[in-house]
């Protein structure tokens, strides 16, 4: 079980899904009869071999390298558009794309970056529309915010959202908290095994076990929650917050919800 969880966390850290081999036919589709050897090199070697070596460099990282190289050369045609689209598929968020191109601008040139931004704006333009706080927060992370967490609303102070990411092998969900939102004190009871694993995704939040100081949670922070331990977690008072929640299998598992985290208790740390 521990090994499986660590493998999942490793994949999430790079924001990509494992892929054994990339299948590409663009070369043969466009140049198969005119330049068959070039088409073969493009489809079978460049993509079929080099891009497929994800054990050495992730697809996400290869996309960043490729986009940077194209922009540096001033190539802002359909080739760059394609690789920006692939970058999005490979887990690069709108916020990361903007930061990447801003960084490249200082080394490759301002006009080249401007041209790349016009293409990138089109690629990421439809991911999340709106300028409200929720939309801005969604643009910070690859996982969806999801729908209002109405089924568990009675156990939360403030508004939360739930997006179930996977129901296979080890089910897990992305839980998003508005600023100041937190769940009640609760216990993941189990006779054997059990507990929960949290992975910070975006924003800043808090986790606290009974009798211990609260711990800040940032993107990438991993929280191991033992079974039968009273605790709570939620957003900081001045920040949206999202984490992945993994339920650890066990025997006679039961989630027991308890009293809310009081305003005074929460207020002593919410804006720290």
LINBELUR-V201434 format. One record per pair of residues at least 12 apart in sequence whose ideal C-beta (glycine too) atoms are under 6 Angstrom apart, sorted by the first residue. I is the first residue (numbers start at 1). GAP is how many residues later the second one is. D is the distance in Angstrom with one decimal. If there is no record, write none. Layout:
i->I gap->GAP d->D
i->I gap->GAP d->D
This chain:
i->14 gap->44 d->4.5
i->14 gap->46 d->5.4
i->15 gap->45 d->5.8
i->15 gap->76 d->3.2
i->15 gap->127 d->5.1
i->16 gap->42 d->5.4
i->16 gap->43 d->5.1
i->16 gap->44 d->4.9
i->16 gap->74 d->5.5
i->16 gap->75 d->4.8
i->21 gap->31 d->4.7
i->22 gap->25 d->4.8
i->22 gap->29 d->4.9
i->22 gap->30 d->4.9
i->24 gap->19 d->4.6
i->24 gap->23 d->3.6
i->27 gap->12 d->3.5
i->27 gap->15 d->3.3
i->27 gap->16 d->4.4
i->28 gap->15 d->5.8
i->59 gap->31 d->4.3
i->60 gap->30 d->4.6
i->60 gap->31 d->4.7
i->63 gap->23 d->5.6
i->63 gap->24 d->3.8
i->63 gap->27 d->4.7
i->66 gap->17 d->5.0
i->67 gap->16 d->5.4
i->67 gap->20 d->5.7
i->68 gap->36 d->5.4
i->71 gap->33 d->5.3
i->71 gap->37 d->5.4
i->71 gap->41 d->5.3
i->71 gap->45 d->4.7
i->72 gap->36 d->4.1
i->74 gap->38 d->5.2
i->76 gap->39 d->4.0
i->76 gap->40 d->5.7
i->80 gap->39 d->5.8
i->81 gap->38 d->5.2
i->84 gap->35 d->5.8
i->84 gap->36 d->5.5
i->84 gap->39 d->4.5
i->85 gap->38 d->5.5
i->88 gap->35 d->5.8
i->91 gap->51 d->5.4
i->93 gap->49 d->5.5
i->94 gap->30 d->4.1
i->94 gap->33 d->5.7
i->94 gap->45 d->4.7
i->95 gap->44 d->5.4
i->95 gap->45 d->5.3
i->97 gap->23 d->5.3
i->97 gap->27 d->6.0
i->101 gap->12 d->5.3
i->101 gap->15 d->5.3
i->101 gap->16 d->5.7
i->137 gap->103 d->4.2
i->140 gap->62 d->4.7
i->141 gap->60 d->5.2
i->141 gap->61 d->3.9
i->143 gap->31 d->4.2
i->143 gap->58 d->5.8
i->144 gap->19 d->4.4
i->145 gap->16 d->4.8
i->145 gap->31 d->4.7
i->146 gap->15 d->4.8
i->146 gap->16 d->4.9
i->146 gap->17 d->2.8
i->148 gap->13 d->5.9
i->149 gap->12 d->5.6
i->149 gap->13 d->4.3
i->155 gap->28 d->5.7
i->155 gap->29 d->4.8
i->155 gap->102 d->4.7
i->156 gap->27 d->5.1
i->157 gap->25 d->5.6
i->157 gap->103 d->5.4
i->158 gap->20 d->5.6
i->158 gap->22 d->5.2
i->158 gap->23 d->3.0
i->159 gap->19 d->4.6
i->159 gap->22 d->5.8
i->160 gap->17 d->5.2
i->160 gap->21 d->5.4
i->161 gap->15 d->4.3
i->162 gap->13 d->5.9
i->172 gap->72 d->5.5
i->172 gap->74 d->4.6
i->173 gap->72 d->5.4
i->174 gap->68 d->5.9
i->174 gap->70 d->5.6
i->175 gap->68 d->5.9
i->175 gap->70 d->5.4
i->176 gap->66 d->4.3
i->177 gap->57 d->5.0
i->177 gap->58 d->3.8
i->177 gap->64 d->4.7
i->179 gap->56 d->5.5
i->179 gap->59 d->5.9
i->179 gap->60 d->5.8
i->180 gap->57 d->5.0
i->181 gap->53 d->5.4
i->181 gap->54 d->5.2
i->182 gap->50 d->5.9
i->182 gap->52 d->2.5
i->182 gap->79 d->5.3
i->183 gap->49 d->5.7
i->183 gap->51 d->5.9
i->184 gap->73 d->5.3
i->184 gap->74 d->5.8
i->184 gap->76 d->4.9
i->185 gap->45 d->5.6
i->185 gap->47 d->5.0
i->185 gap->73 d->4.2
i->185 gap->74 d->5.7
i->186 gap->71 d->4.9
i->186 gap->72 d->5.7
i->187 gap->43 d->5.2
i->187 gap->69 d->4.7
i->188 gap->39 d->5.4
i->188 gap->67 d->5.8
i->189 gap->39 d->5.7
i->189 gap->65 d->4.5
i->189 gap->67 d->5.7
i->190 gap->37 d->4.0
i->190 gap->60 d->3.7
i->190 gap->63 d->4.9
i->191 gap->60 d->4.7
i->191 gap->61 d->4.4
i->192 gap->58 d->5.5
i->192 gap->59 d->4.2
i->193 gap->56 d->5.8
i->193 gap->57 d->2.9
i->194 gap->33 d->3.6
i->194 gap->54 d->5.7
i->194 gap->56 d->3.1
i->194 gap->59 d->5.2
i->195 gap->30 d->5.2
i->195 gap->31 d->5.0
i->195 gap->32 d->4.2
i->195 gap->53 d->4.6
i->196 gap->29 d->4.3
i->196 gap->51 d->5.8
i->197 gap->27 d->6.0
i->197 gap->49 d->4.1
i->198 gap->25 d->4.1
i->198 gap->45 d->4.7
i->198 gap->47 d->5.9
i->199 gap->23 d->5.6
i->199 gap->45 d->4.4
i->200 gap->17 d->4.5
i->200 gap->18 d->5.3
i->200 gap->19 d->5.0
i->200 gap->20 d->5.9
i->200 gap->21 d->4.0
i->200 gap->43 d->5.2
i->201 gap->18 d->6.0
i->201 gap->41 d->4.3
i->201 gap->42 d->5.7
i->201 gap->43 d->6.0
i->202 gap->17 d->5.6
i->202 gap->40 d->4.8
i->203 gap->36 d->4.8
i->203 gap->37 d->4.5
i->203 gap->38 d->3.9
i->203 gap->39 d->6.0
i->204 gap->14 d->6.0
i->204 gap->32 d->4.6
i->204 gap->35 d->4.2
i->204 gap->37 d->6.0
i->205 gap->12 d->4.4
i->205 gap->29 d->6.0
i->205 gap->30 d->5.0
i->205 gap->31 d->5.9
i->205 gap->36 d->3.5
i->207 gap->16 d->5.0
i->207 gap->26 d->4.4
i->208 gap->24 d->5.8
i->209 gap->20 d->5.6
i->209 gap->22 d->4.6
i->210 gap->20 d->4.0
i->214 gap->55 d->5.2
i->232 gap->29 d->5.1
i->237 gap->33 d->3.1
i->237 gap->34 d->4.7
i->238 gap->33 d->5.7
